[in-house]
Structure formats: structure tokens, C-alpha cells
Amino acid sequence: MKAIILAAGKGKRMQSDLQKVMHPILGKPIVQYVAEAAKEAGFADITVVVGGEGGEEIKKGLSLCGGLSFAVQQTPLGTGDAVKAGAGSIKPDDDVIVLCGDMPLVTADFLKEMMEYKKSNPCEAVVAAVFRGEEMGDFGRVFDRGGEFVEIVEARDITDDHPATNWGNTGIYLFQGSSLLSSLEKIKNTNSQNEYYLTDVPKILREEGKTVRVFHTRADMSVFTGINTQSHLAEAVSHMRERINERHMANGVRMLDPRSAFIEPTVKIARGVTIYPNVMLEGDCEIANGATIGMCCHIVDTKIGSGTTIGPFAHLRQGTVIGENCRVGNFVEVKNATLADDVKAAHLAYIGDADVGKNVNYSCGAITANYDGKNKHRTVIGENAFIGSNANLIAPVEIGENAFIAAGSTITSDIPPYALGIARERQCIKENWTKK
């Protein structure tokens, strides 16, 4: 089975220097969602058709997706020409699905249903039509007789002579390989745009007496959201966020306000986790059972142990690992650091490039000074150590287990286990100084 994903459009209406299909939705490019849906549906041979301008940007952006091949449509001559550019590896007996690269909400389940429909209704092509109700908008209309395809008419070409219909064209087609290849050679560009339209292929097949079917779906319209503007992109983000959050809640995650939780699809959350409003979880996060994420937290590429409480207003950055039963409180930032179990950093602190042992108390205002202006250095804090308020730990430095750092100290040398580290000026009092 082969999939061809059309991603050569420039997307001028996005008003952006970024290629349209590379705009991110919760951490992934638009077109990557389409490719992943095709993979999940069983399409192992996937070709992404890119434009001559900006194509390399798309190839680079999809490098982590894997298993994709690319074809180039050098000149934008329409959807039919784009499919022709990506048809090089089609075999006559292939099932070939054509997908829009700007339709990120298409699901593997829908593609499987379409495949099953073709299997149950043998034909040379299937046109997917979605029920639109009374509001057809700018969707092209699909006309059929008892499931037998008649024609597709663009919204701008509809006249009073056309019968009323509630079925809109999704832009998704499934072809028999040999029929698609033969028809691509027959489409013409005799239209106002001088382009080759893929919508002509089902018409050609029907005129040749071949069977073309219409797959009527009542799937939610969000599945077929195409993106042409920044407003469309925001709409797609909203739908994707809802889809992801519903999945987590179905698995036992408690969200106080799922409408304000932005969770990327790569994030793993165990049952029993509680998430407060206005939380953003990005990248390869893993959150264990019983953890609590307070409001207004931003967490990236971080592992959080069970029973741990984060935030509110915490920022956990790449490379962070938080153990079990920890407390990372408000206005605490952690970056590329490991906090063992039972560590407490309750508020207003920075822990960067550090290894913090079990049961450490990391007080308000304490920081690891990890950057010397050229290189990053690590701080090591042993078990049961106490880091006083407003302490500066100048890395590289090691604080021994059960050591105590006095408040306001700037520590530049290693502190042995069980020792008191104090490094501050002696207090001086000058009586009646302000009167002078």
C-alpha cells in the first residue's frame, strides 16, 4: 500500500517565511501528523511531494519521522501534477491513497475505514465525502447516485442547476495503482488556472466505464481541517489539544481545566497525575503516578517521579530528572539536573547542571552558578545537605552529604561531609550613622 502526501503548496496566506506544512502544532510539523496517520493505518510506502522552493526545509524538518521518501514538484501546476511527481514507485496492483499535507487532524482510524470500504466495495477509486449539514462553506461538492460517483464540483462553480447536497469533498482519494497511473496521463489543464486537477481523475475513470465509489463519512469535521491561514492553524491546535487531553483523561489523568493544558503528543503521563490550569508540557516528558503539576508550569524534556509536586509557576528545562516525593515550588527553575527522592526546593531558586542527592533542602534564593562565560560546570550536592537561603554555589563544586551551607554564602570550594560552609562578610554596625 502506498501513500502520497501533497506538501508542495507555498501557503502564501499564512503570511510567514516558514513553509506552510512545517508550521508546528504542539511540537510537530503539520505534515508529520499526516505521515504518522498513514503509517499507523498500514501504509509502509509513503512519498511526500514537496515544491522546488522550500522542499529542502520540509525534508530536513521530517528527518526524525523516518521511513519517508520525497518527490519534487518543481513548478506548481496543480494537484494532479503533484501526484504525478510522486507516482514513481506505484505498482499496478497497489492501493494508493492521496492525502493533503496540510490536514494534520486526519486519523489512522478514518484511513482504515476508507480502506475497508474499498475492500468491501471493489472499485478503481474511492472519493471520501464528509457530511457538512447545511453549511457547505468553500468545500467542493461530491455528487453520487447510490454510492456511485458522479462528479466533484468546486464551491465557486455551483449553480442553481446543481441539486442540493450536504456532502463535501475531503480531498482524500484512494485509487487502484494502474487506474491512477493511466488517468494521470489523460488529465488536461484546460481551466482558468492552467493547472492539472486530481479531481479530474475520478471523472475520467467514470467516463471510461470503471467503477468509482463515494465513501460517505460522518466523522467529526475537525478531522478534515485544512490549514491555509494562521487562524486555521490556531483552530487545528485547539482540536489537537482537545484530542490529546481527552486521551490522557480517559487513562486516569485529572485536569482541572483541560482547555488550558497544552500537552505535546510525545508526553507520557501516568494515571493519578493531577494537572492544574495553564500548564505546558513539551517534548519527551514522563510524569509518574501521583505527581501534581501546579498552575502556570512550563516543563520540557523532563522526567518526574511519583508523588512529586511541581509549581505553581515552575520551569523545568531539558535534561531534568526529578525523583519521587520531591517538591519543586513556585518560581523554581531546573535545567539539566537530577534531583533524587525527597528533595525540597520550595521557591525562588535555580538548579542548573547539578546532581542533587536524597533529602536535600534547597532554600529560597539559592542558585548554582553553572556558567563561567565560556563553559558550563556541574554542582554535586550530597544526601541530606542543607543549602541556605541566597547561597551561591560556584561550579564546579561539591557539597558533601549532611553538609550545611549558611544563608547568604558564596561557596567556591568543596565542602566536606557534615561540615558548615559559611562565606560572607562579618556584620558591622555603626551606631547613629544615619544621623550624620
VEXLUM-911963 format. One line per field, with one value per residue (C-alpha): residue number from 0; residue in three letters; chain; x, y, z. Coordinates in Angstrom, 3 decimals. Layout:
BEGIN
num: (NUM_...) $
residuo: (ALA_...) $
cadena: (A_...) $
X: (X_...) $
Y: (Y_...) $
Z: (Z_...) $
This chain:
BEGIN
num: (0_1_2_3_4_5_6_7_8_9_10_11_12_13_14_15_16_17_18_19_20_21_22_23_24_25_26_27_28_29_30_31_32_33_34_35_36_37_38_39_40_41_42_43_44_45_46_47_48_49_50_51_52_53_54_55_56_57_58_59_60_61_62_63_64_65_66_67_68_69_70_71_72_73_74_75_76_77_78_79_80_81_82_83_84_85_86_87_88_89_90_91_92_93_94_95_96_97_98_99_100_101_102_103_104_105_106_107_108_109_110_111_112_113_114_115_116_117_118_119_120_121_122_123_124_125_126_127_128_129_130_131_132_133_134_135_136_137_138_139_140_141_142_143_144_145_146_147_148_149_150_151_152_153_154_155_156_157_158_159_160_161_162_163_164_165_166_167_168_169_170_171_172_173_174_175_176_177_178_179_180_181_182_183_184_185_186_187_188_189_190_191_192_193_194_195_196_197_198_199_200_201_202_203_204_205_206_207_208_209_210_211_212_213_214_215_216_217_218_219_220_221_222_223_224_225_226_227_228_229_230_231_232_233_234_235_236_237_238_239_240_241_242_243_244_245_246_247_248_249_250_251_252_253_254_255_256_257_258_259_260_261_262_263_264_265_266_267_268_269_270_271_272_273_274_275_276_277_278_279_280_281_282_283_284_285_286_287_288_289_290_291_292_293_294_295_296_297_298_299_300_301_302_303_304_305_306_307_308_309_310_311_312_313_314_315_316_317_318_319_320_321_322_323_324_325_326_327_328_329_330_331_332_333_334_335_336_337_338_339_340_341_342_343_344_345_346_347_348_349_350_351_352_353_354_355_356_357_358_359_360_361_362_363_364_365_366_367_368_369_370_371_372_373_374_375_376_377_378_379_380_381_382_383_384_385_386_387_388_389_390_391_392_393_394_395_396_397_398_399_400_401_402_403_404_405_406_407_408_409_410_411_412_413_414_415_416_417_418_419_420_421_422_423_424_425_426_427_428_429_430_431_432_433_434_435) $
residuo: (MET_LYS_ALA_ILE_ILE_LEU_ALA_ALA_GLY_LYS_GLY_LYS_ARG_MET_GLN_SER_ASP_LEU_GLN_LYS_VAL_MET_HIS_PRO_ILE_LEU_GLY_LYS_PRO_ILE_VAL_GLN_TYR_VAL_ALA_GLU_ALA_ALA_LYS_GLU_ALA_GLY_PHE_ALA_ASP_ILE_THR_VAL_VAL_VAL_GLY_GLY_GLU_GLY_GLY_GLU_GLU_ILE_LYS_LYS_GLY_LEU_SER_LEU_CYS_GLY_GLY_LEU_SER_PHE_ALA_VAL_GLN_GLN_THR_PRO_LEU_GLY_THR_GLY_ASP_ALA_VAL_LYS_ALA_GLY_ALA_GLY_SER_ILE_LYS_PRO_ASP_ASP_ASP_VAL_ILE_VAL_LEU_CYS_GLY_ASP_MET_PRO_LEU_VAL_THR_ALA_ASP_PHE_LEU_LYS_GLU_MET_MET_GLU_TYR_LYS_LYS_SER_ASN_PRO_CYS_GLU_ALA_VAL_VAL_ALA_ALA_VAL_PHE_ARG_GLY_GLU_GLU_MET_GLY_ASP_PHE_GLY_ARG_VAL_PHE_ASP_ARG_GLY_GLY_GLU_PHE_VAL_GLU_ILE_VAL_GLU_ALA_ARG_ASP_ILE_THR_ASP_ASP_HIS_PRO_ALA_THR_ASN_TRP_GLY_ASN_THR_GLY_ILE_TYR_LEU_PHE_GLN_GLY_SER_SER_LEU_LEU_SER_SER_LEU_GLU_LYS_ILE_LYS_ASN_THR_ASN_SER_GLN_ASN_GLU_TYR_TYR_LEU_THR_ASP_VAL_PRO_LYS_ILE_LEU_ARG_GLU_GLU_GLY_LYS_THR_VAL_ARG_VAL_PHE_HIS_THR_ARG_ALA_ASP_MET_SER_VAL_PHE_THR_GLY_ILE_ASN_THR_GLN_SER_HIS_LEU_ALA_GLU_ALA_VAL_SER_HIS_MET_ARG_GLU_ARG_ILE_ASN_GLU_ARG_HIS_MET_ALA_ASN_GLY_VAL_ARG_MET_LEU_ASP_PRO_ARG_SER_ALA_PHE_ILE_GLU_PRO_THR_VAL_LYS_ILE_ALA_ARG_GLY_VAL_THR_ILE_TYR_PRO_ASN_VAL_MET_LEU_GLU_GLY_ASP_CYS_GLU_ILE_ALA_ASN_GLY_ALA_THR_ILE_GLY_MET_CYS_CYS_HIS_ILE_VAL_ASP_THR_LYS_ILE_GLY_SER_GLY_THR_THR_ILE_GLY_PRO_PHE_ALA_HIS_LEU_ARG_GLN_GLY_THR_VAL_ILE_GLY_GLU_ASN_CYS_ARG_VAL_GLY_ASN_PHE_VAL_GLU_VAL_LYS_ASN_ALA_THR_LEU_ALA_ASP_ASP_VAL_LYS_ALA_ALA_HIS_LEU_ALA_TYR_ILE_GLY_ASP_ALA_ASP_VAL_GLY_LYS_ASN_VAL_ASN_TYR_SER_CYS_GLY_ALA_ILE_THR_ALA_ASN_TYR_ASP_GLY_LYS_ASN_LYS_HIS_ARG_THR_VAL_ILE_GLY_GLU_ASN_ALA_PHE_ILE_GLY_SER_ASN_ALA_ASN_LEU_ILE_ALA_PRO_VAL_GLU_ILE_GLY_GLU_ASN_ALA_PHE_ILE_ALA_ALA_GLY_SER_THR_ILE_THR_SER_ASP_ILE_PRO_PRO_TYR_ALA_LEU_GLY_ILE_ALA_ARG_GLU_ARG_GLN_CYS_ILE_LYS_GLU_ASN_TRP_THR_LYS_LYS) $
cadena: (A_A_A_A_A_A_A_A_A_A_A_A_A_A_A_A_A_A_A_A_A_A_A_A_A_A_A_A_A_A_A_A_A_A_A_A_A_A_A_A_A_A_A_A_A_A_A_A_A_A_A_A_A_A_A_A_A_A_A_A_A_A_A_A_A_A_A_A_A_A_A_A_A_A_A_A_A_A_A_A_A_A_A_A_A_A_A_A_A_A_A_A_A_A_A_A_A_A_A_A_A_A_A_A_A_A_A_A_A_A_A_A_A_A_A_A_A_A_A_A_A_A_A_A_A_A_A_A_A_A_A_A_A_A_A_A_A_A_A_A_A_A_A_A_A_A_A_A_A_A_A_A_A_A_A_A_A_A_A_A_A_A_A_A_A_A_A_A_A_A_A_A_A_A_A_A_A_A_A_A_A_A_A_A_A_A_A_A_A_A_A_A_A_A_A_A_A_A_A_A_A_A_A_A_A_A_A_A_A_A_A_A_A_A_A_A_A_A_A_A_A_A_A_A_A_A_A_A_A_A_A_A_A_A_A_A_A_A_A_A_A_A_A_A_A_A_A_A_A_A_A_A_A_A_A_A_A_A_A_A_A_A_A_A_A_A_A_A_A_A_A_A_A_A_A_A_A_A_A_A_A_A_A_A_A_A_A_A_A_A_A_A_A_A_A_A_A_A_A_A_A_A_A_A_A_A_A_A_A_A_A_A_A_A_A_A_A_A_A_A_A_A_A_A_A_A_A_A_A_A_A_A_A_A_A_A_A_A_A_A_A_A_A_A_A_A_A_A_A_A_A_A_A_A_A_A_A_A_A_A_A_A_A_A_A_A_A_A_A_A_A_A_A_A_A_A_A_A_A_A_A_A_A_A_A_A_A_A_A_A_A_A_A_A_A_A_A_A_A_A_A_A_A_A_A_A_A_A_A_A_A_A_A_A_A_A_A_A_A_A_A_A_A_A_A_A_A_A_A_A_A_A_A_A_A_A) $
X: (0.000_1.290_0.511_1.223_1.158_0.812_3.005_4.221_1.879_3.590_0.870_1.066_-1.995_-0.042_1.954_5.053_8.583_8.086_6.717_3.016_3.201_6.147_4.210_4.160_1.130_2.061_5.659_5.249_5.065_1.617_2.690_4.277_0.846_-0.381_2.595_2.176_-1.536_-0.656_1.975_-0.421_-3.034_-0.583_0.914_4.578_5.499_4.962_6.048_5.895_5.665_7.459_7.955_11.099_11.267_11.353_11.405_14.713_13.274_10.485_12.867_15.051_12.051_10.817_14.209_13.180_9.939_11.768_10.612_9.604_10.642_10.366_9.477_9.768_7.154_9.440_6.654_3.252_0.971_-1.845_-2.715_-2.798_0.727_1.861_0.529_2.232_5.521_5.107_3.878_7.281_7.111_3.441_2.820_-0.311_-1.841_-1.081_-3.754_-2.700_-4.106_-3.627_-3.565_-3.283_-0.157_-1.990_-4.638_-2.991_-6.107_-6.768_-6.774_-5.482_-8.930_-10.529_-7.952_-8.518_-12.276_-11.735_-9.524_-12.116_-14.800_-12.806_-12.218_-15.945_-16.872_-14.330_-13.653_-10.947_-11.213_-12.858_-13.703_-14.149_-17.077_-17.974_-21.426_-21.456_-25.046_-26.461_-23.179_-21.080_-18.695_-15.920_-15.924_-16.286_-19.495_-19.494_-22.398_-23.256_-26.089_-26.411_-22.704_-21.677_-19.561_-20.999_-18.819_-16.995_-17.916_-15.923_-17.908_-17.299_-18.721_-22.002_-25.088_-28.824_-28.815_-26.912_-29.017_-28.722_-26.209_-24.739_-21.661_-18.359_-15.108_-12.451_-9.601_-8.734_-8.773_-7.981_-7.010_-6.052_-2.479_-2.933_-6.045_-4.375_-1.299_-3.327_-5.629_-2.799_-1.645_-5.092_-5.898_-5.688_-5.058_-7.833_-9.080_-8.705_-5.660_-3.953_-3.415_-3.853_-6.513_-6.559_-10.352_-10.434_-9.104_-12.315_-14.260_-12.012_-12.351_-16.147_-16.315_-14.257_-16.864_-14.765_-16.278_-15.716_-17.325_-18.061_-17.221_-19.691_-18.345_-19.956_-16.655_-16.253_-15.459_-12.317_-10.711_-10.699_-9.461_-7.213_-4.763_-4.353_-4.171_-2.848_-6.458_-6.846_-3.624_-4.948_-8.155_-6.162_-4.090_-7.302_-8.664_-5.371_-5.062_-8.574_-7.847_-4.630_-6.122_-9.168_-6.842_-4.947_-8.124_-9.519_-6.360_-6.903_-5.201_-7.075_-7.138_-8.794_-9.110_-8.244_-8.898_-5.798_-3.438_-1.102_0.446_2.527_1.774_5.205_4.451_3.768_1.544_0.610_-2.793_-3.380_-1.499_-3.194_-2.658_-3.719_-4.664_-2.277_0.315_2.557_4.291_6.687_8.991_9.978_8.343_7.435_5.278_4.804_1.646_0.526_2.526_0.929_1.691_0.636_-0.739_1.375_4.228_6.355_8.044_10.291_12.048_11.755_11.112_9.087_8.781_5.665_4.286_6.229_4.656_5.716_4.842_2.897_4.984_7.867_10.084_11.689_14.004_15.725_17.610_15.874_15.053_13.008_12.771_9.880_8.170_10.049_8.805_9.748_7.837_6.896_9.438_11.953_13.882_15.666_17.836_19.888_19.843_18.955_17.093_16.968_13.989_12.606_14.416_12.729_13.236_10.193_10.566_12.685_15.667_17.782_19.291_21.249_23.749_23.595_23.274_21.283_21.190_18.278_16.515_18.338_16.726_17.437_16.299_14.801_17.055_19.838_21.442_24.035_26.314_26.967_28.289_31.675_31.018_32.517_31.772_29.097_30.143_28.323_27.467_27.177_25.183_25.285_22.400_20.747_22.635_21.053_21.520_20.676_18.785_20.526_23.519_25.607_27.234_30.001_30.500_32.385_31.858_30.840_28.827_29.291_26.477_24.888_26.793_25.196_25.599_24.846_22.434_23.988_27.186_29.084_30.725_33.725_35.435_34.234_32.522_33.303_30.523_28.938_30.754_29.350_30.164_29.966_31.383_30.110_31.360_31.150_28.299_29.377_27.181_27.926_25.778_23.934_25.351_22.186_22.023_25.272) $
Y: (0.000_3.414_6.892_10.136_13.262_16.564_19.155_21.382_24.326_27.590_28.693_32.412_33.121_32.063_35.291_33.502_32.716_29.170_26.584_26.056_22.354_22.951_25.156_23.364_22.017_21.081_20.361_18.595_19.964_19.847_17.334_14.976_14.266_13.256_10.943_9.321_8.693_6.984_4.834_3.827_2.903_0.461_2.434_1.471_3.226_6.961_9.682_13.345_15.651_18.939_22.046_23.075_26.094_25.228_21.480_21.014_22.724_20.143_17.223_18.460_19.055_15.489_13.847_12.455_10.989_8.247_5.889_8.618_9.222_12.555_13.726_17.242_19.183_21.806_24.061_24.366_23.026_21.668_18.640_16.241_17.236_16.862_13.298_12.549_13.763_11.333_8.363_6.935_3.844_2.973_-0.622_-1.566_-3.598_-1.036_0.637_4.295_6.863_10.563_12.839_16.586_17.594_20.473_18.263_17.305_16.025_13.151_9.921_6.430_5.110_7.100_5.857_2.262_2.690_4.005_1.022_-1.368_0.321_-0.246_-3.847_-4.402_-2.451_-3.387_-0.425_1.532_4.621_5.905_9.549_10.410_12.742_14.197_15.235_19.025_19.714_22.967_24.905_23.780_26.729_26.502_22.690_21.218_19.236_15.497_14.101_10.399_8.017_5.330_5.461_5.529_8.631_11.279_14.365_16.823_20.481_23.259_25.613_28.584_26.636_25.605_26.927_26.676_23.799_21.576_19.537_20.278_18.167_18.041_16.041_17.870_16.762_15.918_15.933_12.321_9.703_6.015_4.564_1.305_1.870_1.011_3.176_6.139_5.901_5.700_8.571_10.900_10.817_11.914_14.918_18.297_21.837_23.476_25.638_29.195_28.280_26.238_23.518_19.753_18.822_15.484_15.805_15.057_11.537_10.051_11.722_10.185_6.732_7.048_8.137_5.088_2.863_1.985_1.796_4.824_4.824_7.551_6.785_8.780_9.569_11.343_11.731_14.966_17.859_18.622_15.545_17.338_20.720_22.094_24.839_27.889_30.742_31.408_31.322_27.799_26.821_28.046_26.094_22.925_23.424_23.662_20.428_18.582_19.795_18.554_15.188_14.672_15.804_13.574_10.606_11.379_11.915_8.620_7.000_8.450_11.853_14.595_18.000_20.902_22.843_20.775_23.800_25.499_22.487_22.312_18.841_17.634_14.153_12.855_13.417_10.354_10.800_8.031_7.615_9.503_12.619_15.962_18.885_22.402_25.157_26.852_24.093_23.433_20.045_19.677_17.072_13.824_14.369_11.443_12.040_9.202_8.328_10.570_13.601_17.038_19.794_23.174_26.023_28.001_25.479_25.041_21.639_20.408_17.031_16.221_13.060_13.468_10.766_9.625_11.701_14.776_18.240_20.814_24.517_26.647_28.804_26.341_25.984_22.590_22.548_19.931_17.126_17.374_14.320_14.767_11.852_10.673_12.774_15.912_19.474_21.928_25.049_28.407_30.297_27.457_26.728_23.417_22.678_19.596_18.467_15.332_15.643_12.427_11.444_13.761_16.896_20.164_23.366_25.285_28.668_31.221_29.050_27.947_24.467_24.086_21.387_19.711_16.353_16.691_13.793_12.487_14.601_17.833_21.101_23.744_27.059_30.237_32.284_29.670_29.157_27.068_29.431_26.961_29.198_30.956_32.890_30.203_26.734_25.043_23.280_20.887_21.111_17.963_18.061_15.051_13.450_15.298_18.517_21.860_24.733_28.012_30.926_33.120_30.786_30.908_27.598_28.467_25.410_23.183_22.497_19.548_19.778_16.696_14.677_16.177_19.432_22.752_25.903_29.063_31.568_34.253_32.287_32.228_28.811_28.427_25.367_21.857_21.396_18.125_15.919_17.134_20.485_24.000_26.164_29.889_32.506_36.027_39.336_39.844_42.125_45.595_48.084_51.805_53.472_56.706_56.592_57.852_60.920_62.106) $
Z: (0.000_-0.961_0.334_-1.483_0.677_-1.167_0.563_-2.261_-1.654_-0.728_1.686_0.889_3.036_6.131_5.761_7.037_5.868_7.178_4.751_5.440_6.255_8.612_10.999_14.371_16.159_19.720_18.829_15.476_11.930_10.322_7.673_10.217_11.716_8.264_7.699_11.108_10.494_7.192_8.924_11.687_9.078_7.487_4.601_4.583_1.316_1.871_-0.557_0.412_-2.603_-1.924_-4.009_-5.803_-3.494_0.207_-0.342_1.453_4.510_4.621_4.126_6.981_9.232_8.693_9.188_12.585_11.226_9.328_6.602_4.168_0.579_-1.208_-4.680_-6.061_-7.993_-9.483_-10.777_-9.053_-11.783_-9.643_-7.527_-10.470_-11.469_-7.853_-7.663_-10.965_-9.461_-6.547_-8.599_-9.490_-7.270_-7.851_-8.890_-10.906_-8.081_-5.345_-3.284_-3.422_-1.021_-1.708_1.326_1.846_3.724_5.392_7.051_10.388_12.139_9.760_11.756_11.130_12.060_9.234_6.717_7.834_7.416_3.908_3.065_4.469_2.374_-0.821_0.163_0.689_-2.451_-5.150_-7.416_-9.190_-6.987_-3.828_-3.161_0.523_1.186_4.575_5.775_6.129_7.046_5.713_5.940_2.999_3.065_0.486_0.411_-3.049_-3.513_-4.164_-6.167_-6.417_-7.160_-4.542_-3.810_-7.482_-8.140_-10.492_-10.145_-7.900_-8.309_-6.669_-4.457_-6.750_-9.706_-8.072_-9.892_-9.384_-11.863_-9.402_-6.978_-3.283_-1.387_2.096_1.118_0.871_-0.750_1.854_-0.676_0.240_-2.530_-2.758_-6.131_-7.745_-8.900_-12.576_-12.931_-11.268_-13.495_-16.708_-15.732_-14.714_-18.335_-19.542_-17.345_-19.056_-17.880_-19.858_-16.979_-15.735_-13.635_-16.362_-13.762_-13.698_-11.150_-9.332_-9.112_-12.865_-12.290_-10.792_-13.585_-16.264_-14.693_-14.554_-18.187_-19.124_-17.505_-14.476_-11.012_-8.789_-5.373_-2.817_0.793_2.900_6.358_9.269_11.090_13.005_10.694_12.712_11.108_7.768_8.938_6.221_7.089_4.886_7.398_10.897_12.072_10.658_12.440_15.783_15.188_14.485_17.644_19.647_18.150_18.639_22.229_22.971_21.341_23.336_26.639_26.215_25.735_28.957_30.965_29.677_31.088_34.557_34.441_36.293_34.575_36.363_33.106_30.019_27.806_29.207_29.237_26.235_26.101_23.187_21.821_22.894_26.601_28.775_31.828_34.263_35.832_39.066_37.954_38.631_36.270_37.228_34.730_32.293_32.077_29.072_28.731_25.805_24.297_25.982_29.363_31.586_34.656_37.124_39.043_41.854_40.739_40.766_38.264_39.645_37.599_35.102_34.824_31.718_31.564_28.739_28.271_31.981_33.998_37.176_39.829_41.660_44.485_43.369_43.319_40.732_40.822_40.569_38.232_37.861_34.793_34.171_31.180_29.025_30.718_34.083_36.197_39.365_41.810_43.941_46.616_45.673_45.962_43.239_44.124_42.710_40.623_40.705_37.514_36.962_33.922_33.027_36.646_38.582_41.864_43.880_46.027_48.719_47.555_48.501_46.511_47.587_45.925_44.075_43.224_40.258_39.928_36.713_35.664_39.057_40.779_43.993_46.477_48.513_51.114_50.286_51.368_48.747_50.205_48.800_46.538_46.279_42.874_41.134_39.215_36.423_33.628_33.690_30.498_28.297_29.686_31.808_35.020_37.357_41.018_43.156_46.403_48.707_50.569_53.459_52.771_53.664_51.245_52.988_51.522_48.943_48.718_45.552_44.623_42.147_39.933_39.688_43.359_45.544_48.745_50.925_52.475_55.591_54.995_55.896_53.807_55.745_54.267_52.096_51.429_48.155_48.013_45.693_47.239_48.055_51.423_53.269_54.649_57.911_57.639_57.909_54.912_55.536_53.211_53.872_55.274_59.017_60.015_61.068_62.974_63.102_65.740_64.821_61.276_59.578_61.848_60.305) $
